[in-house]
Amino acid sequence: MADPDTPHPATDADLTPPPADASFEPAEPLKDAGVAFEPESKPDVGGVRQQLTSGTSKLGGQAGDRVRQFADMGKERAAGALDQLATMLTDAAGQVDGKLGAQYGGYARSAADAVQGFSAQVREQDLDELVDQGRELVRKSPAIAIGTAAAIGFVLARLIQSGVDADHA
C-alpha cells in the first residue's frame, strides 16, 4: 500500500476537474454555516459569440479599408513613376533626334505620349476598374502581360537604383 505522503506522478484524473453539477451539496460543516449555496448560472455563450463575431467583422472592415488606402497610395506612386518615365523618354527623344535621326526621336516621343496617357488613365480610373482590366489583359494575352510586368519591373528597379545611387553620392 502506498504512503499518501509519498510524491507520485500526476495522472489525468489528478489534472481533470470534476464536471460542474447543479446537484452539489456542501460538506456537513458548511451546511449550517449560514451561507446559502446557489449554483452558478451558465455563461451566456451566445452573447460572447456575438461579441466575437461583431469584433471580427469590425477588424475585417478596418483591415479592408487599410488595404484600400495602401492600394490607392500605390496607384498614385505608379502614376508618378509613369510620369517620370514619360519625362525621361521625352528628354531622351531630343538626344535620339541628334544621334539617330528625327524618325527615331518621333518614336521616342510617341512612346512618351503613350506612357503619359496611360499614367492619366491610371489616375482617373477606380482601383476596382484597374484590377478588372488587369485580369482581362492577363486572360486575353498572358505573354504580353508577363512581358509588360518584366518591363515595368526593370524600369522600377532602374528608378529605385538611380534613387539609391543619388542618395549615396
N, C-alpha and C positions, 0 to 999 in steps of 0.2 A: 504494500500500500504506500502511495506516495505521500510525502510530507507536504502539507498545504503551504508551509513557509518556504519551501524549496522552489526557486525560479524554474519555470518551464516555458517552452516556446509557445507563442501565441498561435491560436488556431482561428479559423473563420468564425467559429462560434463566439470567441472572445471579442472579435472586432465588429461583428454584426449586431446592431442594437435590436432588441426585440420589436416586433411590429407594434405600431400605435394601436391602442384598443380603447374604445369608449367604456368598456366594462371594467376599467381599472378600479381597484379597491385599495384605499390606503392601508398601510400596516396598522395593526391593532393600537399601538401607542398614539398614532396620529388621528385615529377616528374621533377621539374625544378631545382633540386639541383646540376645537373651536374654529377651525379653518374648513370652509366648505370646499369640496372638490367639484370643480366644473371642468369637464373635458373640453380641451381646446377645439375651437371650430376649425374646419378645414380651410386652408388658404384659398383665396379667390383666384384660381388658376386662369380663368377666362379673362379677368382684368389684367393680370400680368401679361398674358399672351397678347392682349390688345395693345398694351403699352409698348411691348417689344415690337409688334408689327408696325405701329404708328412711328416709333422711333427709327426703325429700319427704313421705312419708306421716306421719312424726312431726311435721313442721311443719304439715301439713294438720290433723292431730288437735289440735295446740295452738291453731291458729287457730280451729277449730270450737269448742273449749272456751271460748276467749276471747269469741267472738261470743255464745255461750250466756250467759256471765256478763253481758255488756253487755245482752243482751235481758232477762235476769231483773231487772237493775237498772232498765231502762226500764219493765218491768211494774210494779215496786214504785213507781216515780215516777208512773206513770199512775194507779195505785190511790190514791196520795196526793193527786194532783190532783183525782181524782173525789171523794175525801173532802172536800177543801176546797170543791169546787163544791157538794156536798150541804150543807155547813155554811152557805155563802153563801145557798143557796136557803132553808134553814130560817130564817136570820136575816131574809131578805127577806120571808118569809111573814108575820111579825108586822107589818111595815110595810104589806104588801098588805092585811091584815085592816083596818087603820085607814083606809086610803085608798080601797080598792075594795070592801071587804066580806069577810065570813068565807068565802063561797063561793070567791072567787079566792085567798084565803090557803090554803084547803084544796087548791087545785090546786098551789100552790107547795110545800106540804108533801108532796103525793103525788109531785111531781117529785123532791123531795129524797130521799124514801124510795126511789124507783126508782133514782136515781143511787147512793145508798148501797148498795143491793142489788147493783147492777152492780159497784161497787167491791169488795164482798166476793167476788163471783163471780170477778173478775179475780185477786184474791189467792189464791183457793182452787184455781183450775184450773192445770194444767200449761201451759207455753208452747206445746207442740205442739197441745193441745186448743184453745187460743185461736186459733192460726193456722188450724186446720181450720174452726172456727166462722166466722172472718172470711171465709175463702174461700167457704164455703157461703152466707153472707149476701150477698156480692157477686154470686154466681151467681144466687141467687133474686131479689134485688131490687137491681139496681145503682143505681137512682135514690136509694133510701133510704141505700145505702152512701155515695154521693157527698155527699148532704145531711148525713149524720152526720159524715163526715170534715170537711166545711166547718165545721159547728157546733163540733166538737171543736177544730179549728184556730183558730177565732175565740176560743173560751174560753181555750185555751192562750196565744194571743197577748195576750189581756187580762191573764191571770195574770202572764205574763212582763213585760208593760209596767208593771203595777202594782208588781212587784218592783223593776224598774229605777227607776221614779219614787220609790219608797220609799228606795232607796239614795242617790239624789241629794238628797233632802230633808234 
